[in-house]
Amino acid sequence: MKKYKFITIQQVQNELFNNKPVYRIFNNRSLKKHGPTGDAQIGVISFYAPWKEYVFSSIQECVFNNTCLMDVLDFMNNQIK
């Protein structure tokens, strides 16, 4: 789990997709209130086999500022092995 100012990124229940870890992105304010549920999730980082790399996908109608996007990029560049 990696906690940033506005978001937390973590693998939930050792979830895998294409035999690779899936990382869920949660809004810290909602995460504190609801825990790691669908209500708090704002995106996902998962392995995209055609490109052979991890990609970020947000839920519909979710917006990110540059700080949050840099945090997602930091996680993808430095936390995923």
C-alpha distances in whole Angstrom, upper triangle without the diagonal:
4,7,10,13,14,11,7,6,4,7,9,12,12,13,15,18,21,19,16,12,12,9,10,10,11,13,12,16,16,13,14,18,17,14,12,15,17,18,15,14,15,15,13,13,15,17,21,23,26,25,23,20,17,18,16,18,18,20,23,25,21,22,20,21,21,18,16,17,17,13,13,15,13,10,13,15,13,9,11,14
4,7,10,11,9,6,5,6,10,12,15,15,16,18,20,22,21,18,14,14,10,11,10,11,12,11,15,16,13,15,18,18,15,14,17,18,19,15,14,15,14,14,13,16,18,21,24,27,25,23,20,17,17,16,18,18,20,23,24,20,20,17,18,18,15,13,14,13,10,10,12,10,8,11,13,11,8,11,14
4,7,8,6,4,6,9,12,14,17,18,19,21,22,25,24,21,18,16,12,12,10,9,10,8,12,13,11,12,16,16,14,13,16,18,18,14,14,14,14,15,15,18,21,24,27,29,27,26,22,19,19,17,18,18,19,22,23,19,18,16,16,16,13,11,14,13,9,11,13,12,10,13,15,13,12,14,18
4,6,5,6,8,11,15,17,20,21,21,23,24,27,26,23,20,18,14,13,11,10,10,8,12,14,12,13,17,18,16,15,18,19,18,15,14,14,14,15,15,19,22,24,27,29,27,26,23,19,19,16,18,17,19,22,21,18,16,13,13,13,9,8,11,10,7,9,12,10,10,13,15,13,13,16,19
4,6,8,11,14,18,20,23,24,24,26,27,30,30,26,23,21,17,16,13,11,10,8,10,13,13,13,16,18,17,17,19,20,19,15,15,15,16,17,18,22,25,27,30,32,30,29,26,22,21,18,20,18,19,22,21,17,16,13,12,12,9,8,12,11,9,12,14,13,13,16,18,17,16,19,23
4,7,10,14,17,18,22,23,23,25,26,29,29,25,22,20,16,14,10,9,6,5,8,10,10,11,14,15,15,15,16,17,15,12,12,11,13,15,16,20,23,25,29,31,29,29,25,21,20,17,17,15,16,18,17,14,12,10,10,11,8,7,11,11,9,11,14,14,14,16,18,18,17,20,23
4,7,10,14,15,19,19,19,21,22,25,25,22,18,16,12,10,7,6,5,5,8,10,9,11,13,14,13,12,14,14,14,10,10,9,10,12,13,17,20,22,26,28,26,25,22,18,17,14,14,13,14,17,17,13,12,10,11,12,10,7,10,11,8,9,12,12,11,14,16,16,15,17,20
4,7,10,12,15,16,16,18,20,23,23,19,16,14,10,8,6,5,7,6,10,10,8,10,13,13,11,10,13,14,14,10,9,10,10,11,12,15,19,21,25,27,25,24,21,17,17,14,15,14,15,18,19,15,15,13,15,16,13,10,12,13,9,9,13,12,10,13,16,15,13,14,18
4,7,9,13,13,13,15,16,19,19,16,12,10,6,6,5,6,9,10,13,13,11,13,16,15,13,10,13,14,15,11,10,10,9,8,9,12,15,18,21,24,22,21,18,14,14,11,13,13,14,18,19,16,16,14,16,16,14,11,12,13,9,8,11,11,8,10,13,12,10,11,15
4,6,9,10,10,12,14,17,17,14,10,8,5,5,7,8,12,12,15,15,12,14,17,15,12,9,12,14,15,12,11,12,11,9,10,12,15,18,21,24,22,21,18,14,15,13,14,15,16,20,21,18,19,18,20,20,18,15,16,16,13,11,14,14,10,12,15,14,10,11,14
4,7,6,6,9,11,15,13,11,7,6,4,6,9,11,14,15,18,17,14,17,19,17,14,10,13,14,16,14,12,14,12,10,9,10,13,16,19,22,21,19,17,14,15,14,15,16,17,21,23,20,22,20,23,23,21,18,18,19,16,14,16,16,12,13,16,15,11,11,13
4,5,6,9,12,16,15,13,9,8,7,7,10,11,15,15,18,16,13,16,17,15,11,8,10,12,14,13,11,14,13,11,12,12,15,18,20,24,24,22,20,17,17,16,16,17,17,20,23,20,22,22,24,25,23,20,21,22,19,17,19,19,16,16,20,19,15,15,17
4,5,9,12,16,14,13,10,10,10,11,14,15,18,19,21,19,16,18,20,17,13,11,12,14,17,16,15,17,16,14,15,14,17,20,22,25,25,23,22,19,20,19,19,20,20,23,26,24,26,25,28,29,27,24,24,25,22,20,23,22,19,19,22,21,18,17,18
4,6,10,13,11,10,7,8,9,11,14,16,20,20,23,21,18,21,23,20,17,13,15,17,20,18,16,19,17,14,14,13,14,18,19,23,23,20,19,16,18,18,19,20,21,24,27,25,27,26,28,29,27,24,24,25,22,19,21,21,17,17,20,19,15,14,15
4,7,10,9,8,6,6,8,9,13,15,19,20,23,21,18,21,23,20,17,13,14,15,18,17,15,17,15,11,11,10,12,15,16,20,20,18,17,15,16,16,16,17,18,21,24,23,25,24,27,28,26,23,23,24,21,18,20,21,17,17,20,20,16,14,16
4,7,5,5,5,5,9,11,15,18,21,23,26,24,21,25,26,23,20,17,17,17,21,20,17,18,15,12,11,9,9,12,13,17,17,15,14,12,14,15,16,18,19,22,25,24,26,25,28,28,27,24,23,24,22,19,20,21,17,16,19,19,16,13,14
4,5,5,6,6,10,12,16,19,22,24,27,25,23,26,28,25,22,19,19,18,21,21,17,18,15,11,10,7,7,9,10,13,14,13,12,11,12,14,14,17,18,21,24,23,25,24,27,28,27,24,23,24,22,19,20,21,18,16,19,20,17,14,15
4,5,8,9,13,16,19,22,26,28,31,29,27,30,31,29,26,22,23,22,25,24,21,21,18,14,13,9,7,8,7,11,13,11,11,11,13,15,16,19,20,23,26,25,27,27,30,29,29,26,24,26,24,21,21,22,20,17,20,21,19,15,15
4,7,9,13,16,19,22,26,28,31,29,26,30,31,28,26,22,23,22,26,25,22,23,19,16,14,10,9,11,10,14,15,12,13,12,15,17,18,21,22,25,29,27,29,28,31,31,30,27,25,26,24,21,22,22,19,17,19,20,17,14,13
4,7,10,13,16,19,23,25,28,26,24,27,29,27,24,20,21,21,24,23,19,20,17,13,11,8,6,10,10,14,14,11,10,9,12,14,16,19,20,24,27,25,26,25,28,27,26,23,22,23,21,18,18,19,15,13,16,16,14,10,10
4,7,10,13,16,20,21,24,23,20,23,25,23,20,17,18,18,21,19,16,17,14,11,9,7,8,11,13,16,16,13,12,10,12,13,15,17,19,22,25,23,24,23,25,25,24,21,20,21,18,15,16,17,13,12,15,15,12,9,10
4,7,10,13,17,18,22,20,18,21,23,20,18,14,15,15,18,16,13,14,11,7,6,5,7,11,13,16,16,14,12,9,10,10,11,13,15,18,21,19,21,20,23,23,22,18,18,19,17,13,15,16,12,11,15,15,12,10,12
4,7,10,13,15,18,17,15,18,20,18,15,12,13,13,16,14,11,11,9,6,5,6,10,13,16,19,18,16,13,10,10,9,11,12,14,17,20,17,18,17,20,20,18,15,15,16,13,11,13,13,10,10,13,13,11,9,12
4,6,10,12,15,13,11,15,17,15,12,9,10,10,12,10,7,8,6,5,6,9,12,15,18,21,20,19,16,13,12,10,10,10,11,15,17,14,16,15,18,19,17,14,14,16,13,11,14,15,11,12,16,16,13,13,16
4,7,9,12,11,10,13,15,14,12,9,11,10,11,8,6,6,5,5,8,11,14,17,20,22,21,21,18,14,12,9,10,9,10,14,15,12,13,12,14,15,14,10,11,13,10,8,12,13,10,12,15,16,13,14,17
4,6,9,7,6,10,11,10,9,7,9,9,9,5,4,5,7,9,11,14,18,20,24,26,25,25,21,18,16,13,12,10,11,14,15,11,13,12,14,16,14,11,13,15,12,11,15,15,13,15,18,18,16,17,21
4,6,5,6,9,10,10,10,9,11,11,9,6,6,6,9,12,14,18,21,23,27,29,27,27,24,20,18,15,14,12,12,14,14,11,11,11,13,15,13,10,13,15,12,12,16,16,15,17,20,20,19,20,23
4,6,5,6,9,10,9,10,12,13,11,8,9,10,13,15,17,20,24,26,29,31,30,30,26,22,21,18,18,15,16,18,18,14,14,13,15,16,14,11,15,16,13,14,17,17,16,18,21,20,19,20,24
4,5,5,7,9,10,11,12,13,11,8,11,12,15,17,20,23,27,29,32,34,33,33,29,26,24,21,20,17,17,18,17,15,15,14,16,18,16,14,17,19,16,17,21,20,19,22,25,24,22,24,28
4,5,5,6,7,9,9,10,7,5,8,10,13,16,19,22,25,27,31,33,32,32,29,25,23,20,19,16,14,16,16,14,15,15,17,20,18,15,18,20,18,18,21,22,20,22,25,25,23,24,28
4,5,5,5,6,8,10,8,5,8,10,13,15,17,20,24,26,29,32,31,30,27,23,22,19,18,16,15,18,18,15,17,16,18,20,18,15,18,20,17,17,20,20,18,21,24,23,20,22,25
4,6,6,9,11,13,11,9,12,14,17,18,21,24,27,30,33,35,34,34,30,27,26,23,22,20,19,21,21,18,19,19,20,22,20,17,21,22,19,19,23,22,20,23,26,25,23,24,28
4,6,9,10,12,10,8,12,14,17,20,22,25,29,31,34,37,36,36,33,29,27,24,23,20,19,21,21,18,20,20,22,24,22,20,23,24,21,22,25,25,23,26,29,28,26,27,30
4,7,6,9,7,7,10,13,16,18,21,23,27,29,32,34,34,34,31,27,26,23,21,19,17,19,20,18,20,20,23,25,23,20,23,25,22,21,25,25,23,25,28,28,25,26,29
4,6,9,9,7,10,13,15,16,19,21,24,27,30,33,32,31,28,25,24,21,20,18,17,20,21,19,20,20,23,25,22,19,22,23,20,20,23,23,21,23,26,25,22,23,26
4,7,8,6,7,11,12,13,15,17,21,23,26,29,28,28,25,21,21,18,17,16,15,18,19,17,19,19,22,23,21,18,20,22,19,17,21,21,18,20,23,23,20,20,23
4,5,6,7,10,12,13,16,18,21,23,26,29,29,28,26,22,21,18,17,15,13,16,18,16,19,19,22,24,23,19,21,23,21,19,23,23,21,22,25,25,22,22,25
4,5,5,8,10,11,15,17,20,22,25,27,27,27,25,21,20,17,15,12,10,13,14,13,16,18,21,23,22,19,20,23,20,19,22,23,21,22,25,26,23,23,26
4,6,8,11,13,17,19,23,24,28,30,29,30,27,24,22,18,16,13,11,13,13,12,15,17,20,22,21,18,20,23,20,19,23,24,22,23,27,27,24,25,28
4,6,9,12,15,18,21,23,27,29,28,28,25,22,20,16,15,12,11,13,14,12,14,14,17,20,18,15,17,19,17,16,20,21,18,20,23,24,21,22,25
4,6,8,12,14,18,19,23,25,24,24,22,18,16,13,11,9,8,11,12,10,13,13,16,18,17,14,15,18,15,14,17,18,16,17,21,21,19,19,23
4,7,11,14,17,18,22,24,23,23,20,17,14,11,9,6,5,9,9,7,9,10,13,15,15,11,12,15,13,12,15,17,15,16,19,20,19,19,22
4,7,10,14,15,18,20,19,19,17,13,11,7,6,4,5,9,11,8,10,10,14,15,15,11,11,14,13,10,13,15,13,13,17,18,16,16,19
4,6,10,12,15,17,16,16,14,10,8,6,5,6,8,12,14,12,14,13,16,17,17,13,12,15,13,10,12,14,12,11,15,16,14,13,16
4,7,9,13,15,14,13,10,6,6,5,6,9,11,15,17,15,16,15,17,17,17,14,12,14,12,9,10,12,9,8,12,13,12,10,13
4,6,9,12,11,11,8,5,6,7,8,11,13,17,19,18,19,18,21,21,20,17,16,17,16,12,13,15,12,10,13,15,13,10,13
4,6,9,9,7,6,4,6,9,11,14,17,19,22,21,22,21,23,23,23,20,18,19,18,14,14,16,14,11,13,15,14,10,12
4,6,6,6,6,6,6,9,11,14,17,19,22,21,22,21,24,23,24,21,19,20,20,16,16,18,16,13,15,18,17,14,15
4,5,5,7,8,10,13,14,18,20,22,25,24,26,25,28,27,28,25,22,23,23,19,19,21,19,16,18,20,19,15,16
4,6,8,10,11,14,15,19,21,23,26,25,26,26,28,27,28,26,23,24,24,21,20,22,21,17,19,22,21,18,18
4,5,8,9,13,14,18,21,22,25,24,25,24,26,24,26,23,20,21,22,18,17,19,18,15,16,19,19,16,16
4,7,9,13,16,19,22,24,27,26,26,25,27,25,26,24,21,21,21,18,17,19,17,14,15,17,17,13,13
4,7,10,13,17,20,22,24,23,23,22,23,22,22,20,17,18,18,14,13,15,14,10,11,14,14,10,11
4,7,10,13,16,19,22,20,20,19,20,19,20,17,15,15,15,11,11,13,11,7,10,12,12,9,10
4,7,10,13,16,18,16,17,16,18,17,18,15,12,14,14,10,10,13,11,8,11,14,14,11,14
4,7,10,13,15,13,13,12,15,14,15,12,10,12,12,8,9,12,11,9,12,15,14,12,16
4,7,9,12,10,11,12,15,16,16,13,11,14,14,10,12,15,14,12,16,18,17,16,19
4,6,8,6,8,9,13,14,15,12,11,14,14,11,13,16,15,14,18,20,19,18,21
4,6,6,9,11,15,17,18,14,14,18,17,14,17,20,18,18,21,23,22,21,24
4,6,9,12,15,18,19,16,16,20,19,17,19,22,21,21,24,26,25,24,28
4,6,10,13,16,18,15,15,19,19,17,20,23,22,22,25,27,26,26,30
4,7,10,13,14,12,12,16,16,14,17,19,19,19,22,24,23,23,27
4,7,10,12,9,10,13,14,13,15,18,18,19,21,23,23,23,27
4,7,8,6,6,10,10,10,12,14,15,16,18,20,20,21,24
4,5,6,6,9,10,11,12,14,16,17,18,20,21,22,25
4,6,5,6,9,10,10,12,14,15,16,18,19,20,24
4,6,5,6,9,10,10,12,14,15,16,17,19,22
4,5,5,6,9,10,11,12,14,15,15,17,21
4,5,5,6,9,10,11,12,14,15,16,19
4,5,5,6,9,10,10,12,13,15,18
4,5,5,6,9,10,10,11,13,16
4,5,5,6,9,10,10,11,15
4,5,5,6,8,10,10,14
4,6,5,6,8,10,13
4,6,5,5,7,10
4,6,6,6,9
4,6,7,9
4,6,8
4,6
4
